[in-house]
Amino acid sequence: MSALIPTPAIQVALVLLLSFLVGFEREERKQVEGKIVFGGVRTFPLIGLVSYSLALLSGAALVPWMLGFAVVGGFMLLSYQRKLQTSQAGITTEMSGLVTYLVAGLVYQGQYWMAATLAVLAVLLLDLKKALEGLTKHVASGEIATVAQFLVLTVVILPIVPNRDFTRFAINPFRTWLVVVAVSGVSFGSYVVQRLLRGRGGVMVSALLGGAYSSTATTVVMARHARRGPRPNLFAGSILAASGVMYVRFLVLIALFNTALAAALLPGFALGALAGALGGWLVASRGDDADESATPMRPGVNPLDLKAALLFAVVFVALLVVTTVVRASLGQPGLYTLAGIVGVTDVDPFVLGVTQSHAVTLPLHVAATAIIIAASGNNLAKAIYAWSFADRETGRRAALLLVGLAVIGLVGLAWI
């Protein structure tokens, strides 16, 4: 292609196209809002051509091109001062002009992907003005802080944590914190979707999302909610579906750290996920006397809390040590007994601790067996929670369904 059409011609065409896109968006905004706007479909392509021409004349020296950037920036400053005189303080158009100048310089340097990306992102940010500004009205005051906490977990803390083993238990701080980030990320994703839905979609949708967040917490919340208006089929089926999603959650988390172990668990966990989700949907679809949509469910507690993350890390390390000690002193039977016991509470730390099998020297089949037992034990614990917190009929049906799912989950041992 470059043999038929000179490279400068292709670059000029790309500069015109990208700068025209930005200018076209600004021209449209000017006509719709009727405000003073710097430039449009002609000015922005001219800015792009000026930038490209100066880059071409400058060659390896960037001084002329940078002086051109300063001149264009001066025009933008004059435009902004004029806006201030008319009580229009927006500066997005001026900034988009500077982006257009930079895009043309990137095109000359052959950075086509980066130039196109910047131009497209600029157009999107400009065009989504109302949507982005309206988003602030729907985001709770603490949600921005929540995102900041997640960034602290991943961007600030994770890179500085030592990535080597300590003590005879092979405790690796980096892997430990990486587990915390993975669990928090999956839970936070489910939490965000629940917040966006704002109770829409009914109990079943809340159960499916809650299962990705924490099936144990979802079981307790739904069991308590069932007391307000007994709907045995709906709530029992939804609780079962949440536990089915738990198997998918485990597979995703395990696959992040140990693909061989995830592959070994795949047949049994797929069966558990299918039995839970499909069985729960069938039970819930039988219906009750009341309408499902009349029972909105609130999203769970925000999972991204630094104290909760630290607590999870402590529990994870503690179970990692206990797992090593129990297996060394009591062998595989002791480990399997421990797996059944930890299911009474949040089973994530144990499951992901066993997933780090290279750290606790567990054979693959032993680690897989322990995780299957822990998952079934957790279902038995949730059966007790449902029986205890729900109304009698809902509790009875949910408990029977969860016991059945626990038995089905143990079928996965046949593939180990």
C-alpha positions in Angstrom: 0.0 0.0 0.0 2.8 2.4 0.9 4.4 1.7 -2.5 1.3 3.1 -4.3 0.4 5.9 -1.8 3.2 7.8 -0.1 3.3 7.5 3.7 2.9 11.3 4.2 -0.3 11.2 2.2 -1.7 8.4 4.4 -0.7 10.3 7.5 -2.3 13.5 6.3 -5.5 11.7 5.5 -5.5 10.1 9.0 -4.8 13.4 10.7 -7.8 15.0 8.8 -10.1 12.1 9.7 -9.3 12.0 13.4 -9.3 15.8 13.8 -12.5 16.0 11.8 -14.2 13.6 14.2 -13.4 15.7 17.2 -14.4 18.9 15.3 -17.6 17.4 14.2 -18.6 16.5 17.7 -17.8 20.1 18.8 -19.7 21.6 15.9 -22.8 19.5 16.8 -22.6 20.6 20.4 -22.3 24.2 19.4 -25.5 24.1 17.3 -27.4 22.1 19.9 -26.5 24.3 23.0 -26.0 27.6 21.2 -23.0 28.4 23.3 -19.7 30.0 22.5 -17.5 27.1 21.4 -13.9 27.4 20.1 -13.8 25.9 16.6 -15.7 23.2 14.8 -15.5 21.0 11.7 -13.0 23.4 10.1 -10.9 24.7 13.0 -10.0 21.3 14.4 -8.7 19.8 11.1 -6.7 23.0 10.7 -5.1 22.5 14.1 -4.3 18.9 13.1 -2.7 20.0 9.9 -0.6 22.7 11.6 0.7 20.2 14.1 1.6 17.7 11.4 3.3 20.3 9.3 5.4 21.6 12.2 6.3 18.0 13.1 7.4 17.4 9.6 9.5 20.6 9.4 11.0 19.9 12.9 12.2 16.4 12.1 14.2 15.1 15.1 14.1 18.5 16.8 10.8 19.0 18.8 11.3 22.7 19.6 9.3 24.2 16.6 6.5 21.7 17.2 6.5 22.5 20.9 6.4 26.2 20.1 3.4 25.5 17.9 1.7 23.7 20.8 2.3 26.8 23.0 0.7 29.1 20.3 -2.4 26.8 20.0 -2.5 26.7 23.8 -2.5 30.5 23.8 -5.5 30.7 21.5 -7.3 28.2 23.8 -6.5 30.4 26.8 -8.0 33.4 25.0 -11.1 31.4 24.2 -11.5 30.3 27.8 -11.1 33.9 29.1 -13.9 34.9 26.7 -16.1 32.2 28.2 -15.4 33.4 31.7 -16.7 36.9 30.7 -20.0 35.3 29.5 -20.3 33.0 32.6 -19.4 29.9 30.6 -16.6 28.2 32.4 -16.4 25.0 30.5 -12.9 24.1 29.2 -13.6 20.8 27.4 -13.5 22.3 23.9 -10.1 24.0 24.6 -8.7 20.7 25.9 -10.0 18.8 22.9 -8.1 21.3 20.7 -4.9 20.5 22.5 -5.6 16.7 22.2 -6.1 17.2 18.4 -2.7 18.9 18.2 -1.1 16.0 20.1 -2.9 13.4 17.9 -1.4 14.9 14.7 2.1 14.8 16.3 1.6 11.1 17.2 0.5 10.3 13.6 3.7 11.9 12.3 5.7 9.7 14.7 4.0 6.6 13.3 2.0 6.0 16.5 -1.2 5.3 14.7 -2.9 3.2 17.3 -2.2 5.6 20.1 -3.3 8.6 17.9 -6.6 6.8 17.0 -7.2 5.8 20.6 -6.8 9.3 21.9 -9.0 10.8 19.3 -11.8 8.2 19.8 -11.6 8.5 23.6 -11.8 12.3 23.3 -14.9 12.1 21.1 -16.5 9.6 23.6 -15.8 11.8 26.6 -17.2 14.8 24.8 -20.3 13.1 23.5 -21.1 11.4 26.8 -21.2 14.6 28.7 -24.8 14.3 30.0 -24.4 10.6 30.8 -21.2 11.1 32.7 -22.5 14.2 34.6 -25.8 12.3 35.3 -23.8 9.4 36.7 -22.8 11.5 39.7 -26.4 11.7 40.7 -26.8 8.0 40.9 -23.5 7.1 42.6 -23.6 7.1 46.4 -21.2 9.4 48.2 -19.1 6.5 49.4 -18.8 4.6 46.2 -15.9 6.7 44.8 -14.0 6.0 48.0 -14.8 2.3 47.5 -13.1 2.4 44.0 -10.2 4.3 45.5 -9.8 1.5 48.1 -9.7 -1.1 45.4 -7.0 0.9 43.7 -5.1 1.0 47.0 -5.4 -2.8 47.2 -4.2 -3.4 43.6 -2.0 -0.5 42.5 -0.5 0.7 45.7 -0.1 -2.2 48.0 0.3 -5.2 45.7 3.4 -4.1 43.8 5.4 -3.4 47.0 4.6 -6.6 48.8 7.6 -9.1 48.8 7.2 -11.9 46.3 9.1 -14.7 48.2 8.4 -17.4 50.7 8.8 -16.9 54.4 8.9 -19.5 57.2 8.7 -23.3 56.8 5.0 -22.8 55.8 6.0 -21.1 52.6 3.9 -18.0 53.3 4.3 -15.7 50.3 3.0 -12.1 51.0 2.6 -11.3 47.3 0.5 -14.4 46.6 -1.5 -13.8 49.8 -2.4 -10.3 48.8 -3.0 -11.4 45.2 -5.7 -13.8 46.6 -7.2 -10.9 48.5 -7.3 -8.8 45.4 -8.9 -11.6 43.3 -11.6 -12.3 45.9 -12.4 -8.6 46.4 -12.5 -8.0 42.7 -15.0 -10.8 42.0 -17.2 -9.8 44.9 -17.0 -6.1 44.0 -18.0 -6.9 40.4 -21.2 -8.6 41.6 -21.8 -5.8 44.1 -21.6 -3.2 41.3 -24.1 -5.0 39.1 -26.5 -5.3 42.1 -26.1 -1.6 42.7 -26.8 -0.8 39.0 -29.9 -2.9 39.0 -31.2 -1.2 42.2 -33.4 -4.1 43.1 -34.8 -4.6 39.6 -35.0 -8.1 38.3 -36.6 -9.7 41.3 -35.3 -12.2 43.9 -33.8 -14.7 41.5 -31.5 -12.2 39.8 -30.4 -11.0 43.3 -29.7 -14.6 44.2 -27.5 -15.2 41.1 -25.5 -12.0 41.7 -25.3 -12.7 45.4 -23.9 -16.1 44.7 -21.0 -14.5 42.9 -20.6 -12.2 45.9 -21.1 -14.6 48.8 -23.6 -17.5 48.7 -23.4 -17.8 52.5 -24.3 -14.1 53.1 -27.0 -14.4 50.4 -28.6 -17.4 52.0 -28.8 -15.6 55.4 -30.2 -12.4 53.8 -32.8 -14.3 51.8 -33.8 -16.5 54.6 -34.5 -13.5 56.8 -36.3 -11.7 54.0 -38.6 -14.8 53.6 -40.1 -14.2 57.0 -41.6 -10.9 55.9 -43.8 -12.6 53.3 -43.5 -16.4 53.1 -42.9 -17.5 49.5 -41.3 -21.0 49.9 -40.7 -21.9 46.3 -39.3 -18.5 45.3 -36.9 -18.1 48.2 -35.9 -21.7 48.5 -35.2 -21.9 44.8 -33.3 -18.7 44.8 -31.1 -19.8 47.8 -30.3 -23.0 45.8 -29.5 -21.0 42.7 -27.1 -18.8 44.7 -25.2 -21.9 45.9 -25.0 -23.1 42.3 -23.3 -19.9 41.4 -20.9 -20.5 44.2 -19.3 -23.4 42.2 -18.7 -21.0 39.3 -17.2 -18.5 41.6 -14.8 -21.1 43.0 -13.8 -22.3 39.5 -13.0 -18.8 38.4 -10.9 -18.0 41.5 -9.1 -21.3 41.5 -8.3 -21.0 37.8 -6.5 -17.7 38.4 -4.0 -19.5 40.6 -3.9 -23.2 39.6 -5.3 -24.2 36.2 -4.5 -27.8 36.8 -6.5 -27.9 39.9 -9.4 -26.0 38.2 -9.4 -28.6 35.4 -9.6 -31.4 37.9 -12.6 -29.8 39.6 -14.3 -28.7 36.4 -16.6 -31.8 35.9 -17.8 -32.0 39.5 -18.2 -28.2 39.9 -20.0 -27.9 36.6 -22.5 -30.5 37.8 -22.9 -28.6 41.0 -23.4 -25.3 39.2 -25.9 -26.8 36.8 -27.9 -28.6 39.5 -28.0 -25.5 41.7 -28.8 -22.9 39.1 -31.2 -24.9 37.0 -32.8 -26.7 40.0 -33.2 -23.4 41.8 -34.8 -21.8 38.7 -37.2 -24.7 38.3 -38.3 -24.6 42.0 -38.7 -20.8 41.9 -40.7 -20.9 38.7 -43.4 -23.1 40.3 -44.5 -19.8 41.8 -46.3 -18.9 45.0 -49.4 -16.9 45.8 -47.5 -13.5 45.6 -45.7 -11.9 42.7 -41.9 -12.2 42.7 -41.3 -8.7 41.4 -42.9 -7.2 44.4 -40.0 -8.3 46.6 -37.0 -6.2 45.8 -33.7 -7.2 47.3 -31.1 -4.8 48.5 -27.4 -5.3 47.4 -25.1 -6.8 50.0 -22.5 -4.9 52.0 -19.7 -3.4 50.0 -16.9 -6.0 50.0 -14.1 -3.4 49.4 -13.0 -2.5 52.9 -9.4 -2.3 53.9 -10.2 -3.8 57.3 -12.1 -6.7 55.7 -9.2 -7.2 53.3 -6.7 -7.4 56.1 -8.9 -9.8 58.0 -9.3 -12.0 55.0 -5.5 -12.0 54.6 -5.0 -13.0 58.2 -7.6 -15.8 58.0 -6.1 -17.0 54.7 -2.6 -17.2 56.2 -3.9 -18.8 59.4 -5.7 -21.5 57.5 -2.7 -22.0 55.3 -0.6 -22.8 58.4 -3.4 -24.9 60.0 -3.8 -26.9 56.8 0.0 -27.7 56.7 0.0 -28.6 60.4 -3.1 -30.8 60.2 -1.9 -32.7 57.2 1.5 -33.2 58.7 0.2 -34.5 62.0 -3.1 -36.1 61.1 -2.6 -36.9 57.4 -5.3 -36.8 54.7 -8.2 -37.8 57.0 -7.4 -34.8 59.3 -7.3 -32.5 56.3 -10.6 -33.7 55.0 -12.1 -33.2 58.4 -10.8 -29.7 58.5 -12.3 -29.1 55.1 -15.7 -30.1 56.4 -15.4 -27.9 59.5 -14.4 -24.7 57.7 -17.5 -24.8 55.6 -19.5 -23.5 58.5 -18.1 -20.0 57.8 -16.8 -18.2 54.8 -15.0 -21.0 52.9 -13.1 -18.8 50.5 -9.9 -18.5 52.6 -9.6 -22.3 52.9 -10.4 -23.1 49.3 -7.8 -20.5 48.0 -5.3 -21.6 50.6 -5.6 -25.2 49.3 -5.4 -23.8 45.8 -1.8 -22.6 46.6 -1.0 -26.3 46.6 2.6 -25.7 45.7 2.9 -23.7 48.9 1.4 -26.3 51.2 2.9 -29.3 49.3 -0.5 -30.9 48.6 -0.9 -33.4 45.8 -3.5 -32.4 43.2 -6.0 -35.1 44.1 -5.8 -34.3 47.8 -6.3 -30.6 47.2 -9.3 -31.2 44.9 -10.9 -33.6 47.3 -10.5 -31.1 50.2 -12.1 -28.3 48.2 -15.0 -30.5 47.1 -15.6 -31.5 50.8 -15.4 -27.9 51.9 -17.9 -26.8 49.2 -20.4 -29.5 50.3 -19.8 -28.7 53.9 -20.6 -25.1 53.2 -23.8 -26.1 51.6 -24.7 -28.1 54.7 -24.0 -25.1 56.8 -26.2 -22.9 54.6 -29.0 -25.5 55.0 -28.8 -24.9 58.8 -28.8 -21.2 58.3 -31.8 -21.4 56.0 -33.7 -23.6 58.5 -32.8 -21.2 61.3 -33.5 -17.8 59.8 -36.4 -18.4 57.3 -40.0 -19.2 58.0 -40.7 -22.9 58.7 -41.8 -23.9 55.2 -39.2 -21.9 53.3 -36.5 -23.1 55.7 -37.5 -26.8 55.3 -37.5 -26.7 51.5 -34.3 -24.7 51.3 -32.6 -27.0 53.7 -33.6 -30.1 51.8 -32.5 -28.6 48.5 -29.1 -27.6 49.9 -28.5 -31.0 51.5 -29.3 -32.5 48.1 -26.8 -30.1 46.4 -24.2 -31.0 49.0 -24.6 -34.7 48.1 -24.5 -33.9 44.3 -21.3 -31.9 44.9 -19.6 -34.9 46.4 -20.2 -36.8 43.1 -17.3 -34.7 41.8 -15.0 -37.0 43.8 -15.6 -39.7 41.1 -13.6 -37.6 38.7 -10.6 -37.0 41.0 
